[in-house]
Amino acid sequence: MRFLLASMITLAGFSTSALGALKTETVEYKQGDTPLEGYLAYDDAIKGKRPGIVVVHEWKGLNDYAKRRSEELAQLGYVAFAADIYGKGVRPQDVSEAAAISGKYKSDRSLLRARVNAALDVLKSQPNVDGSKLAAIGYCFGGTAALELARSGADIKGVVSFHGGLSSPTPQDAKNIKARILALHGAADPFVKSDEVAAFEKEMKGAGVSYRLIKYPGAMHGFTNPDNKGTNPPGALYNEAADKASWQEMQKFFKEIF
């Protein structure tokens, strides 16, 4: 086992809806000896098992944005588990800290894969999750992590990368991919440039991966997060049209794979 599920004890909150109650829990687990703290969301009015989605955070770590996306997935009828890649309590406070910490995992893809696989194991252990219907999504840094989960050979149905990094130091590992891939990319992203996108497509095609790449005209990096104002860092800017369109594409993708 890649993880130790230490506890699922903190009821972080709930919201009522016509469907029932949205339950959220803080989940402590481990990868190796490193304590991690993720966030689980599900609608307890839904009976029986349902598909499960791993959600991987941006470069500032597991924060309210990743938690909100997990809750939105739960409202769609999924069990969502927001992974903690960095470790319990490790939450960068500014851009320089985020760059340093995320860079550690981008340069050590084996560790990144171990961390995201640990989150997948937690998700699979949930009694209300159908283990044959699993997927992962990620935002920015999380998009890179979700793709690395696929490249690790994880037995999942699909991966969705929202404005994520697409590069791989070991493109030959694409042969391990069992999942279908959906990459949602800002055509004006200054961080994930055209040569990186072209290399990603070459990697996917070369390995015979079922993938789709959608480019949103005028959209920059981080286009799904309203907190991105184009200044911190420069080049990350919210785009409402691309945000809504990409969320719809994700929903269609999940209907197809599940």
N, C-alpha and C positions, 0 to 999 in steps of 0.2 A: 504494500500500500504506500502511495506517495505521501499520504497525509495522515495526521491523527486528528480525528474530530473530537476536540476537547469539550466543546459545549455549544448548545444552541439555546441560550437561556434568557437573553435580554429581549423583551418585547419592545421594539423601538417605537411602535405606534400602529395605528390602523385607521382606515377611512371606510366609511360605509357607502354603499352604492346600491343600485337596484339589484345587482347580482349578489350582494352579500358584503362581507367584510374583507378588506384588503389587509392581510397580515404581513408584518415585517419583523425580522429577527436579526440580531447581530450574531454571527457564527464565528467562534474561535476554532482555528484548525492549525495544522502545521505542515510545512514542507521541510523534511529533514528535521533539524533542530530549531528552525526559525518559526516563531509564533506569527500567525497571520490572523486577520480579522475581517471577514467578509460580511455581506449583507444579503439576506434572503427575502424574497417577496413572492406572495402567492395569494390567490383568492380562495378562501376556505369554503366558499359556497359551492365550488365546483367539486363534484364527487369523482372518485376514481383517479387513475393516473393520467398525466398529461405531458406534453413535451416540455423539456427543460432547456433554458438558455443561460450560458455563462456570459456575463457582461464584464468587459475589461475597461478600466478607467483610463483617463488621459494622463499626461505626464505629471500632473500634480497629485496623483494618487487617488485612492478611493475617497471621493467627496460627495457632496449633495447632488452633483450632476449625474454621476453614475448611479446613485441610489434612485434618483427620480426616473431615469430610464428603466431601471429594474421594475419600479412600481408601474410604469406604463406598460411594460411587457406583461406583468401580472394581471393588469386590467384587460389585456387582450386574451387572457386565459392560459398563459404560460406560467411555469415556475421559473423565476429568474434569480440567479445568484451572482451578485457583484463580487468579483474576485479582488483580493488584495495582493498585488504583486510585490510591493515594497516591504511589507512587514507591519505588524501591529504598532500603531503609533507613529509610523514613518510617513509624514505628510508634508511634502515640500511647501514652504511658505512663500516662495517667490520664484521667478523665472530661472535665476541662476541655480538655485537648489534643484528645481525640477529638471533642468538640463543635465546636471551632474548625476542625479540619481537615475534618471531614465537612460542616460548614456551607459551606465554600468550594465544594464540589462540588454541594451542594443548590441553591446560589444561581447556579451556572454549569452549567446542564444541558447545554449544548453540549460543555463540557469533560468532563463526566461521561460523555456518550455516546461521545465520542472514546476515552476510556480503556477503556470496556467493549467497544467495537467492536475495539480493538486486541487485547484478550484473545481475542475471538472469532476474529480472524484467526490468532492463534497456534494455537488449537484446530483450525481448518480446515486448517492446514498439516501436521498430524500424519499420517503415512502410514497409521496404523491407524484413522483417523476417516472415517466415511461423511459426506461434506459435505452430503448431502441429508437427514441426520437429526441436527439440532442443536437444542439447547435451552439455557436458562440458569436458574439458581436463585440466590436471594440471601436473606440474612438481615439484618433490620433495615435499616441503610443499604444493604446489598447488595440487598435487595428493591426499594428505590427504583431502584438502578442497573440491575437486571435489567429492570424495567418501562421504564426509559428506553431500554434496548437495543431493546425491542419498539417503542417510540414512534419510534425513529430509522428504522424501516422495515427492520431487519435481517431477512435471509432465514433465519428459524429457525422451528421447528415449535411451540415452546412456551416459556413462562416460568412459573416458580413463585416466588412471593414468600412467604417465611416471616416473619410479623410485621413486614413492611416498611412504609415510608411510602408512601402511595397517592396523594398529591397531585401535581398537575402545574400548573406556571405556564402551560402551553400545551396545554390539553385538546384543542384542535383537532388536535393531532398524533396523536391516537388513530387518525385516518383512515389513518395510515401502517402501522398494525399488521397484520402478516401472521400472527403467531403466535396460538395459543390461550393463554389466560391462566388461571392458577389462583392465587388469592390466599387464603392461609391466615392467618387473623386472630384474635387474641385478643379476645374480646368485652369483656373488662375492661381493654383496653390504654388507659392514661391518656395516651399520646402520640399515638396514631392514633385520634382520636375519631370519634363517629358522623357528624358533618357531613362529615369528610374521606372516610369510607367511602361516604356517600351521593353525594358529588361524584364519586368514582371510579366508582360504578355508573352514574351519569348519563353520565359520559364514555364508558364502555365501550358502553353501550346506544346512545348517540347516534351512535357510529361503526360500529355493527353488529359489534362484536368478539365472538368466541366466548369467553366467560369464565365462570368459576365462582368465587364467593366463599363460603368456609366460615368460620363464626365458632365458636370454641371457648368455650363458657360458662365463665366464671371465669378464663380464661387471660389473663395480663397480657402486657406487652411482653417480648420476648426469651424466650418460653416454651420454646424448643428447646434452650437452652444451660444446662447444669447449673451453670455458674459464676455465673449470675444468682441472687442471694440476696434480691433485693427492696430492697437498700440502696444499691447503687453502679452505676447510679443508682437512686434510689427509683422503683418502678413497673416495674422489669425483674425478672421472677421466673420461674424454671424451673417447668414444669408437665409432669410425666412423661406423663400421659395424653394431653395435647395434642401433646406431642413425638412420641410413638409414632403417634398417629392421623394427624398431618400427614405424617409420613414414608411411611406407607402410602398416603395420598392421592396423594402425589407419584409413588409407584411405579405406581399405577393409571393416573395421568395419562400417564406416559411410555409405558406399554403401549398406550394409546389413540392417542397422537400418532405413535408410531413403527411 
